[in-house]
Every structure is written in C-alpha cells, then in structure tokens.
Amino acid sequence: MGAEINGEGTDHCPYIAPDESFIIFSRFGDAGAGFFISYKDKSGKWLAPVKIHEELEGACPLISPDGKFFFLNSDGIFWMPAKFVEGLRPKK
C-alpha cells in the first residue's frame, strides 16, 4: 500500500470501505496507538493516514453496512457514530 500507509509501528485489522475510497486500521507502536483512516486521492493513491481520535484505542474497526456506525473492540465491543469518516475526508 506504499509508504503512506506502511509506517512506524504495527498495523492491524484493516477495514476497507466497500467502494475502496478509504481504509481504517488500528496501529500500535512507539509512535502511539489508535485508529487511523486514509483516503484515496483522485488518482487512486492512498493519502497519509489521520488519527481518528486521540483517546480512542483498540482493534477490529468496522463500519456498519449503512455507514452510520463505527464498531471497535477495546476490552469489549463498542460503537459510535461514523460521522468522522466524512468529517476527516480531505476537501476537494
């Protein structure tokens, strides 16, 4: 996936959107841990990942089929609104 996605730390549990426009993954390592999201640009190249939330950590990210909810595993299964997907998307 290139240097934009493959960075420092260990990446786990990628979730790729059905339309392949973004990927969410969990990252663990010296540079910090958490969930990151990366989007594809118009040419199909992955952009540098952005941390979804400073205090959100865990594994197994998943977006509900309707795109409304983000599920994660962090000593249990939790969910939250998935509004961040569009909120963090780079502006055109």
N, CA, C and O atoms as a Tinker XYZ file with bonds, in Angstrom:
   368  protein
     1  N      0.818000   -1.199000    0.000000    73     2
     2  CA     0.000000    0.000000    0.000000    64     1     3
     3  C      0.855000    1.253000    0.000000    63     2     4     5
     4  O      0.333000    2.364000   -0.090000    81     3
     5  N      2.135000    1.083000    0.098000    73     3     6
     6  CA     3.023000    2.231000   -0.001000    64     5     7
     7  C      3.393000    2.827000    1.342000    63     6     8     9
     8  O      2.842000    2.468000    2.382000    81     7
     9  N      4.342000    3.749000    1.289000    73     7    10
    10  CA     4.861000    4.383000    2.500000    64     9    11
    11  C      3.802000    5.209000    3.227000    63    10    12    13
    12  O      3.919000    5.426000    4.433000    81    11
    13  N      2.785000    5.668000    2.529000    73    11    14
    14  CA     1.741000    6.464000    3.165000    64    13    15
    15  C      1.003000    5.657000    4.229000    63    14    16    17
    16  O      0.652000    6.195000    5.279000    81    15
    17  N      0.768000    4.393000    3.972000    73    15    18
    18  CA     0.059000    3.536000    4.917000    64    17    19
    19  C      1.045000    2.769000    5.792000    63    18    20    21
    20  O      0.867000    2.709000    7.009000    81    19
    21  N      2.060000    2.192000    5.206000    73    19    22
    22  CA     3.019000    1.364000    5.944000    64    21    23
    23  C      4.055000    2.241000    6.624000    63    22    24    25
    24  O      5.083000    2.581000    6.038000    81    23
    25  N      3.770000    2.604000    7.876000    73    23    26
    26  CA     4.665000    3.491000    8.596000    64    25    27
    27  C      5.263000    2.816000    9.805000    63    26    28    29
    28  O      5.364000    1.590000    9.865000    81    27
    29  N      5.659000    3.630000   10.774000    73    27    30
    30  CA     6.211000    3.134000   12.027000    64    29    31
    31  C      5.118000    2.399000   12.787000    63    30    32    33
    32  O      3.942000    2.745000   12.679000    81    31
    33  N      5.496000    1.410000   13.538000    73    31    34
    34  CA     4.524000    0.690000   14.348000    64    33    35
    35  C      3.982000   -0.527000   13.626000    63    34    36    37
    36  O      4.420000   -0.872000   12.529000    81    35
    37  N      3.029000   -1.160000   14.260000    73    35    38
    38  CA     2.414000   -2.364000   13.724000    64    37    39
    39  C      0.952000   -2.072000   13.433000    63    38    40    41
    40  O      0.212000   -1.639000   14.316000    81    39
    41  N      0.542000   -2.306000   12.214000    73    39    42
    42  CA    -0.837000   -2.050000   11.804000    64    41    43
    43  C     -1.630000   -3.350000   11.810000    63    42    44    45
    44  O     -1.121000   -4.406000   11.434000    81    43
    45  N     -2.879000   -3.256000   12.240000    73    43    46
    46  CA    -3.733000   -4.439000   12.369000    64    45    47
    47  C     -5.134000   -4.165000   11.821000    63    46    48    49
    48  O     -5.563000   -3.019000   11.692000    81    47
    49  N     -5.813000   -5.236000   11.511000    73    47    50
    50  CA    -7.262000   -5.254000   11.295000    64    49    51
    51  C     -7.768000   -4.184000   10.329000    63    50    52    53
    52  O     -8.590000   -3.355000   10.720000    81    51
    53  N     -7.309000   -4.179000    9.101000    73    51    54
    54  CA    -7.799000   -3.150000    8.182000    64    53    55
    55  C     -9.268000   -3.355000    7.816000    63    54    56    57
    56  O     -9.726000   -4.475000    7.594000    81    55
    57  N     -9.977000   -2.252000    7.763000    73    55    58
    58  CA   -11.339000   -2.240000    7.232000    64    57    59
    59  C    -11.283000   -1.377000    5.985000    63    58    60    61
    60  O    -10.922000   -0.203000    6.064000    81    59
    61  N    -11.629000   -1.931000    4.848000    73    59    62
    62  CA   -11.641000   -1.184000    3.598000    64    61    63
    63  C    -13.093000   -0.943000    3.215000    63    62    64    65
    64  O    -13.896000   -1.876000    3.183000    81    63
    65  N    -13.428000    0.307000    2.926000    73    63    66
    66  CA   -14.791000    0.670000    2.553000    64    65    67
    67  C    -15.226000   -0.126000    1.320000    63    66    68    69
    68  O    -14.397000   -0.441000    0.466000    81    67
    69  N    -16.509000   -0.451000    1.220000    73    67    70
    70  CA   -16.988000   -1.203000    0.060000    64    69    71
    71  C    -16.630000   -0.556000   -1.282000    63    70    72    73
    72  O    -16.388000   -1.259000   -2.263000    81    71
    73  N    -16.594000    0.784000   -1.327000    73    71    74
    74  CA   -16.228000    1.461000   -2.574000    64    73    75
    75  C    -14.716000    1.695000   -2.680000    63    74    76    77
    76  O    -14.247000    2.320000   -3.631000    81    75
    77  N    -13.956000    1.190000   -1.696000    73    75    78
    78  CA   -12.490000    1.287000   -1.644000    64    77    79
    79  C    -11.973000    2.724000   -1.592000    63    78    80    81
    80  O    -10.837000    2.984000   -1.986000    81    79
    81  N    -12.797000    3.662000   -1.110000    73    79    82
    82  CA   -12.374000    5.058000   -1.044000    64    81    83
    83  C    -11.604000    5.387000    0.226000    63    82    84    85
    84  O    -10.925000    6.412000    0.284000    81    83
    85  N    -11.696000    4.526000    1.255000    73    83    86
    86  CA   -10.940000    4.742000    2.480000    64    85    87
    87  C    -10.644000    3.421000    3.156000    63    86    88    89
    88  O    -11.279000    2.400000    2.891000    81    87
    89  N     -9.649000    3.472000    4.047000    73    87    90
    90  CA    -9.270000    2.320000    4.859000    64    89    91
    91  C     -9.123000    2.805000    6.297000    63    90    92    93
    92  O     -8.591000    3.887000    6.543000    81    91
    93  N     -9.595000    2.004000    7.235000    73    91    94
    94  CA    -9.416000    2.276000    8.662000    64    93    95
    95  C     -8.631000    1.097000    9.227000    63    94    96    97
    96  O     -8.915000   -0.057000    8.905000    81    95
    97  N     -7.648000    1.389000   10.067000    73    95    98
    98  CA    -6.861000    0.322000   10.678000    64    97    99
    99  C     -6.427000    0.748000   12.071000    63    98   100   101
   100  O     -6.432000    1.934000   12.400000    81    99
   101  N     -6.052000   -0.228000   12.882000    73    99   102
   102  CA    -5.506000    0.064000   14.205000    64   101   103
   103  C     -3.989000   -0.041000   14.121000    63   102   104   105
   104  O     -3.440000   -0.900000   13.431000    81   103
   105  N     -3.329000    0.859000   14.843000    73   103   106
   106  CA    -1.865000    0.906000   14.830000    64   105   107
   107  C     -1.366000    0.892000   16.266000    63   106   108   109
   108  O     -1.904000    1.579000   17.134000    81   107
   109  N     -0.316000    0.089000   16.501000    73   107   110
   110  CA     0.321000    0.007000   17.807000    64   109   111
   111  C      1.811000    0.213000   17.602000    63   110   112   113
   112  O      2.374000   -0.279000   16.624000    81   111
   113  N      2.455000    0.929000   18.508000    73   111   114
   114  CA     3.898000    1.110000   18.393000    64   113   115
   115  C      4.389000    2.299000   19.175000    63   114   116   117
   116  O      3.624000    2.955000   19.881000    81   115
   117  N      5.687000    2.577000   19.043000    73   115   118
   118  CA     6.318000    3.664000   19.780000    64   117   119
   119  C      5.751000    5.033000   19.422000    63   118   120   121
   120  O      5.741000    5.939000   20.255000    81   119
   121  N      5.282000    5.185000   18.198000    73   119   122
   122  CA     4.750000    6.474000   17.754000    64   121   123
   123  C      3.332000    6.712000   18.251000    63   122   124   125
   124  O      2.728000    7.738000   17.936000    81   123
   125  N      2.797000    5.781000   19.020000    73   123   126
   126  CA     1.439000    5.928000   19.530000    64   125   127
   127  C      0.546000    4.821000   19.028000    63   126   128   129
   128  O      0.916000    4.047000   18.145000    81   127
   129  N     -0.613000    4.760000   19.597000    73   127   130
   130  CA    -1.573000    3.729000   19.222000    64   129   131
   131  C     -2.910000    4.384000   18.950000    63   130   132   133
   132  O     -3.194000    5.482000   19.428000    81   131
   133  N     -3.713000    3.702000   18.185000    73   131   134
   134  CA    -5.052000    4.206000   17.917000    64   133   135
   135  C     -5.561000    3.751000   16.571000    63   134   136   137
   136  O     -4.964000    2.905000   15.905000    81   135
   137  N     -6.677000    4.334000   16.191000    73   135   138
   138  CA    -7.286000    4.050000   14.892000    64   137   139
   139  C     -6.930000    5.164000   13.925000    63   138   140   141
   140  O     -6.960000    6.346000   14.267000    81   139
   141  N     -6.593000    4.761000   12.714000    73   139   142
   142  CA    -6.223000    5.708000   11.674000    64   141   143
   143  C     -7.086000    5.473000   10.446000    63   142   144   145
   144  O     -7.552000    4.361000   10.195000    81   143
   145  N     -7.290000    6.543000    9.686000    73   143   146
   146  CA    -8.050000    6.458000    8.446000    64   145   147
   147  C     -7.228000    7.099000    7.335000    63   146   148   149
   148  O     -6.580000    8.126000    7.536000    81   147
   149  N     -7.266000    6.479000    6.170000    73   147   150
   150  CA    -6.598000    7.014000    4.990000    64   149   151
   151  C     -7.583000    6.979000    3.835000    63   150   152   153
   152  O     -8.393000    6.059000    3.716000    81   151
   153  N     -7.503000    7.980000    2.998000    73   151   154
   154  CA    -8.388000    8.095000    1.841000    64   153   155
   155  C     -7.577000    7.978000    0.561000    63   154   156   157
   156  O     -6.373000    8.232000    0.547000    81   155
   157  N     -8.247000    7.596000   -0.503000    73   155   158
   158  CA    -7.602000    7.585000   -1.822000    64   157   159
   159  C     -7.815000    8.931000   -2.489000    63   158   160   161
   160  O     -8.877000    9.540000   -2.364000    81   159
   161  N     -6.788000    9.390000   -3.203000    73   159   162
   162  CA    -6.960000   10.612000   -3.985000    64   161   163
   163  C     -7.571000   10.262000   -5.341000    63   162   164   165
   164  O     -7.893000    9.102000   -5.597000    81   163
   165  N     -7.727000   11.238000   -6.187000    73   163   166
   166  CA    -8.384000   11.026000   -7.490000    64   165   167
   167  C     -7.644000   10.034000   -8.380000    63   166   168   169
   168  O     -8.247000    9.383000   -9.232000    81   167
   169  N     -6.323000    9.924000   -8.173000    73   167   170
   170  CA    -5.532000    9.008000   -8.997000    64   169   171
   171  C     -5.506000    7.588000   -8.425000    63   170   172   173
   172  O     -4.939000    6.684000   -9.037000    81   171
   173  N     -6.122000    7.389000   -7.246000    73   171   174
   174  CA    -6.141000    6.074000   -6.627000    64   173   175
   175  C     -5.008000    5.831000   -5.653000    63   174   176   177
   176  O     -4.852000    4.712000   -5.162000    81   175
   177  N     -4.207000    6.855000   -5.357000    73   175   178
   178  CA    -3.088000    6.747000   -4.417000    64   177   179
   179  C     -3.603000    7.006000   -2.997000    63   178   180   181
   180  O     -4.411000    7.908000   -2.775000    81   179
   181  N     -3.122000    6.201000   -2.036000    73   179   182
   182  CA    -3.506000    6.392000   -0.641000    64   181   183
   183  C     -2.818000    7.628000   -0.083000    63   182   184   185
   184  O     -1.633000    7.852000   -0.327000    81   183
   185  N     -3.570000    8.432000    0.670000    73   183   186
   186  CA    -3.033000    9.616000    1.332000    64   185   187
   187  C     -2.506000    9.240000    2.717000    63   186   188   189
   188  O     -2.807000    8.161000    3.227000    81   187
   189  N     -1.729000   10.121000    3.317000    73   187   190
   190  CA    -1.193000    9.878000    4.659000    64   189   191
   191  C     -2.350000    9.654000    5.637000    63   190   192   193
   192  O     -3.333000   10.394000    5.602000    81   191
   193  N     -2.247000    8.647000    6.504000    73   191   194
   194  CA    -3.334000    8.369000    7.442000    64   193   195
   195  C     -3.458000    9.454000    8.513000    63   194   196   197
   196  O     -2.485000   10.106000    8.890000    81   195
   197  N     -4.688000    9.618000    8.984000    73   195   198
   198  CA    -5.018000   10.589000   10.019000    64   197   199
   199  C     -5.573000    9.817000   11.209000    63   198   200   201
   200  O     -6.373000    8.896000   11.042000    81   199
   201  N     -5.148000   10.194000   12.405000    73   199   202
   202  CA    -5.668000    9.553000   13.607000    64   201   203
   203  C     -7.122000    9.976000   13.797000    63   202   204   205
   204  O     -7.447000   11.160000   13.712000    81   203
   205  N     -7.988000    9.007000   14.052000    73   203   206
   206  CA    -9.423000    9.281000   14.166000    64   205   207
   207  C     -9.738000   10.061000   15.435000    63   206   208   209
   208  O    -10.509000   11.019000   15.392000    81   207
   209  N     -9.154000    9.666000   16.563000    73   207   210
   210  CA    -9.425000   10.317000   17.843000    64   209   211
   211  C     -8.232000   10.069000   18.750000    63   210   212   213
   212  O     -7.712000    8.954000   18.789000    81   211
   213  N     -7.794000   11.074000   19.471000    73   211   214
   214  CA    -6.591000   10.955000   20.304000    64   213   215
   215  C     -6.706000    9.899000   21.389000    63   214   216   217
   216  O     -5.709000    9.252000   21.710000    81   215
   217  N     -7.882000    9.701000   21.965000    73   215   218
   218  CA    -8.026000    8.794000   23.097000    64   217   219
   219  C     -8.667000    7.457000   22.737000    63   218   220   221
   220  O     -8.906000    6.637000   23.624000    81   219
   221  N     -8.946000    7.223000   21.483000    73   219   222
   222  CA    -9.614000    6.007000   21.048000    64   221   223
   223  C     -8.593000    4.962000   20.627000    63   222   224   225
   224  O     -7.831000    5.176000   19.683000    81   223
   225  N     -8.576000    3.828000   21.328000    73   223   226
   226  CA    -7.650000    2.742000   21.009000    64   225   227
   227  C     -8.396000    1.422000   21.011000    63   226   228   229
   228  O     -9.449000    1.295000   21.637000    81   227
   229  N     -7.853000    0.447000   20.313000    73   227   230
   230  CA    -8.449000   -0.878000   20.268000    64   229   231
   231  C     -8.058000   -1.584000   18.992000    63   230   232   233
   232  O     -7.006000   -1.313000   18.415000    81   231
   233  N     -8.910000   -2.491000   18.556000    73   231   234
   234  CA    -8.647000   -3.272000   17.352000    64   233   235
   235  C     -9.970000   -3.554000   16.641000    63   234   236   237
   236  O    -11.048000   -3.226000   17.135000    81   235
   237  N     -9.853000   -4.159000   15.496000    73   235   238
   238  CA   -11.007000   -4.638000   14.712000    64   237   239
   239  C    -12.009000   -3.546000   14.350000    63   238   240   241
   240  O    -13.185000   -3.666000   14.691000    81   239
   241  N    -11.573000   -2.475000   13.663000    73   239   242
   242  CA   -12.512000   -1.442000   13.257000    64   241   243
   243  C    -13.475000   -1.957000   12.196000    63   242   244   245
   244  O    -13.112000   -2.777000   11.353000    81   243
   245  N    -14.696000   -1.466000   12.253000    73   243   246
   246  CA   -15.720000   -1.876000   11.293000    64   245   247
   247  C    -16.757000   -0.771000   11.182000    63   246   248   249
   248  O    -17.161000   -0.187000   12.187000    81   247
   249  N    -17.183000   -0.487000    9.967000    73   247   250
   250  CA   -18.267000    0.458000    9.724000    64   249   251
   251  C    -19.505000   -0.355000    9.386000    63   250   252   253
   252  O    -19.428000   -1.314000    8.619000    81   251
   253  N    -20.648000    0.022000    9.953000    73   251   254
   254  CA   -21.890000   -0.702000    9.667000    64   253   255
   255  C    -22.235000   -0.599000    8.189000    63   254   256   257
   256  O    -21.824000    0.354000    7.526000    81   255
   257  N    -22.985000   -1.565000    7.660000    73   255   258
   258  CA   -23.316000   -1.559000    6.228000    64   257   259
   259  C    -24.000000   -0.273000    5.751000    63   258   260   261
   260  O    -23.847000    0.116000    4.593000    81   259
   261  N    -24.747000    0.385000    6.634000    73   259   262
   262  CA   -25.409000    1.634000    6.232000    64   261   263
   263  C    -24.500000    2.849000    6.381000    63   262   264   265
   264  O    -24.907000    3.962000    6.049000    81   263
   265  N    -23.263000    2.656000    6.880000    73   263   266
   266  CA   -22.289000    3.728000    7.009000    64   265   267
   267  C    -22.507000    4.651000    8.193000    63   266   268   269
   268  O    -21.826000    5.670000    8.303000    81   267
   269  N    -23.428000    4.328000    9.076000    73   267   270
   270  CA   -23.769000    5.237000   10.169000    64   269   271
   271  C    -22.990000    5.008000   11.459000    63   270   272   273
   272  O    -22.876000    5.924000   12.273000    81   271
   273  N    -22.446000    3.796000   11.666000    73   271   274
   274  CA   -21.813000    3.484000   12.942000    64   273   275
   275  C    -20.430000    2.873000   12.767000    63   274   276   277
   276  O    -20.167000    2.145000   11.810000    81   275
   277  N    -19.550000    3.189000   13.718000    73   275   278
   278  CA   -18.195000    2.673000   13.782000    64   277   279
   279  C    -18.136000    1.733000   14.982000    63   278   280   281
   280  O    -18.440000    2.134000   16.105000    81   279
   281  N    -17.748000    0.491000   14.745000    73   279   282
   282  CA   -17.618000   -0.506000   15.807000    64   281   283
   283  C    -16.141000   -0.797000   16.038000    63   282   284   285
   284  O    -15.338000   -0.758000   15.105000    81   283
   285  N    -15.786000   -1.091000   17.295000    73   283   286
   286  CA   -14.410000   -1.406000   17.627000    64   285   287
   287  C    -14.376000   -2.341000   18.827000    63   286   288   289
   288  O    -15.345000   -2.453000   19.578000    81   287
   289  N    -13.251000   -3.003000   18.988000    73   287   290
   290  CA   -13.025000   -3.883000   20.121000    64   289   291
   291  C    -11.963000   -3.237000   20.999000    63   290   292   293
   292  O    -10.837000   -3.009000   20.557000    81   291
   293  N    -12.325000   -2.942000   22.246000    73   291   294
   294  CA   -11.393000   -2.367000   23.209000    64   293   295
   295  C    -11.810000   -2.864000   24.584000    63   294   296   297
   296  O    -12.510000   -2.169000   25.320000    81   295
   297  N    -11.374000   -4.071000   24.925000    73   295   298
   298  CA   -11.839000   -4.741000   26.146000    64   297   299
   299  C    -13.353000   -4.841000   26.156000    63   298   300   301
   300  O    -13.991000   -4.649000   27.191000    81   299
   301  N    -13.915000   -5.137000   25.019000    73   299   302
   302  CA   -15.355000   -5.241000   24.804000    64   301   303
   303  C    -15.670000   -4.605000   23.462000    63   302   304   305
   304  O    -14.816000   -3.961000   22.853000    81   303
   305  N    -16.877000   -4.785000   23.015000    73   303   306
   306  CA   -17.287000   -4.209000   21.731000    64   305   307
   307  C    -18.023000   -2.905000   21.989000    63   306   308   309
   308  O    -18.969000   -2.850000   22.775000    81   307
   309  N    -17.570000   -1.853000   21.311000    73   307   310
   310  CA   -18.148000   -0.518000   21.470000    64   309   311
   311  C    -18.526000    0.027000   20.094000    63   310   312   313
   312  O    -18.056000   -0.469000   19.071000    81   311
   313  N    -19.376000    1.050000   20.080000    73   311   314
   314  CA   -19.753000    1.686000   18.830000    64   313   315
   315  C    -19.943000    3.173000   19.054000    63   314   316   317
   316  O    -20.165000    3.629000   20.175000    81   315
   317  N    -19.852000    3.909000   17.977000    73   315   318
   318  CA   -20.060000    5.355000   17.992000    64   317   319
   319  C    -20.499000    5.782000   16.598000    63   318   320   321
   320  O    -20.336000    5.019000   15.646000    81   319
   321  N    -21.049000    6.979000   16.458000    73   319   322
   322  CA   -21.417000    7.457000   15.122000    64   321   323
   323  C    -20.188000    7.507000   14.213000    63   322   324   325
   324  O    -19.083000    7.792000   14.673000    81   323
   325  N    -20.383000    7.234000   12.943000    73   323   326
   326  CA   -19.280000    7.219000   11.978000    64   325   327
   327  C    -19.184000    8.530000   11.194000    63   326   328   329
   328  O    -18.662000    8.545000   10.079000    81   327
   329  N    -19.673000    9.608000   11.755000    73   327   330
   330  CA   -19.626000   10.909000   11.079000    64   329   331
   331  C    -18.199000   11.365000   10.773000    63   330   332   333
   332  O    -17.979000   12.162000    9.860000    81   331
   333  N    -17.236000   10.859000   11.537000    73   331   334
   334  CA   -15.839000   11.252000   11.328000    64   333   335
   335  C    -15.343000   10.871000    9.937000    63   334   336   337
   336  O    -14.426000   11.505000    9.417000    81   335
   337  N    -15.938000    9.841000    9.325000    73   335   338
   338  CA   -15.470000    9.398000    8.002000    64   337   339
   339  C    -15.549000   10.557000    7.012000    63   338   340   341
   340  O    -14.592000   10.806000    6.279000    81   339
   341  N    -16.665000   11.260000    6.983000    73   339   342
   342  CA   -16.795000   12.400000    6.068000    64   341   343
   343  C    -16.129000   13.641000    6.643000    63   342   344   345
   344  O    -15.619000   14.476000    5.895000    81   343
   345  N    -16.130000   13.767000    7.972000    73   343   346
   346  CA   -15.515000   14.936000    8.610000    64   345   347
   347  C    -14.013000   15.018000    8.406000    63   346   348   349
   348  O    -13.462000   16.115000    8.317000    81   347
   349  N    -13.336000   13.869000    8.330000    73   347   350
   350  CA   -11.887000   13.849000    8.130000    64   349   351
   351  C    -11.483000   13.736000    6.660000    63   350   352   353
   352  O    -10.306000   13.868000    6.324000    81   351
   353  N    -12.462000   13.492000    5.786000    73   351   354
   354  CA   -12.148000   13.350000    4.354000    64   353   355
   355  C    -11.548000   14.656000    3.837000    63   354   356   357
   356  O    -12.099000   15.727000    4.089000    81   355
   357  N    -10.429000   14.584000    3.118000    73   355   358
   358  CA    -9.823000   15.801000    2.568000    64   357   359
   359  C    -10.807000   16.545000    1.669000    63   358   360   361
   360  O    -11.566000   15.950000    0.905000    81   359
   361  N    -10.762000   17.866000    1.793000    73   359   362
   362  CA   -11.634000   18.700000    0.956000    64   361   363
   363  C    -11.094000   18.725000   -0.458000    63   362   364   365
   364  O     -9.882000   18.705000   -0.668000    81   363
   365  N    -11.980000   18.768000   -1.414000    73   363   366
   366  CA   -11.585000   18.745000   -2.832000    64   365   367
   367  C    -11.080000   20.078000   -3.289000    63   366   368
   368  O    -10.708000   20.231000   -4.453000    81   367
